[in-house]
Amino acid sequence: MRHDGSVTSPTQPVTDPLAIAALDTERHVAAAGWDQPPRLFALVDTADLVAREPQLAAGLGAADRAEGALTAIEQEELPEADSIEALLGQIAWPDTVTGCAFVLERLVVPPDAERDLPEDQDAAVEALAAHPDRRDVRLLAAVTRDGRSICLLRQRDHDSDDKVATGPDIAPGLVAALQATFAD
């Protein structure tokens, strides 16, 4: 698999701990299917987690034992918010959290589909959802406290082939909002 702005493939191994954690988290979310609410994960240093919870060591694979490996821990019961920005604005992490990942689903349409949309937001969403060229996507953005980031994008149309587009610039606004959750 690659994480250099291309589509991942099982023939090229990923070695970056953030990329591995992001891919594993996306696969975990994908296993539950589509039409899910946004999901937030804390990324913690696996070695530190095992030091605090030694019983977890038995379930670790080789990648989990690598230096710098990260473990994703889903955050249940997210606070209520009117927008993703407002939700993330309520999040702050303790020092034991190395990074975080956020997963959400979106509808993507060609730019010309946004012309002449109804002014009513519900009617506009309905019009976009009915557009023949619309694509359902799952987006995962993951960041670390030290500023690294990666984004993954999976199209519903390609759900069965386990290929995702990856790169640092797929969702710069979401990356910035996640980075802000680590601001002091």
Number of C-alpha atoms within 10 A of each C-alpha: 19 20 24 13 15 14 17 20 16 10 8 10 12 17 14 17 18 24 25 20 22 30 23 14 23 22 14 11 17 16 9 9 11 14 11 13 9 14 17 22 19 22 26 22 19 21 19 15 15 15 11 10 10 11 9 12 15 8 7 11 9 7 16 19 14 14 12 16 22 28 27 20 15 15 11 9 8 13 10 10 12 7 9 14 13 13 14 20 14 12 13 14 15 8 10 12 19 18 28 29 27 24 22 18 20 12 13 16 16 11 7 7 15 13 7 8 14 13 8 9 10 10 12 15 14 13 14 20 16 10 15 9 11 14 16 17 20 23 23 28 29 29 29 21 19 10 11 13 24 25 28 29 22 21 20 15 10 11 15 8 8 14 18 25 19 26 20 18 15 18 16 14 12 21 24 14 17 26 21 15 18 21 9 6
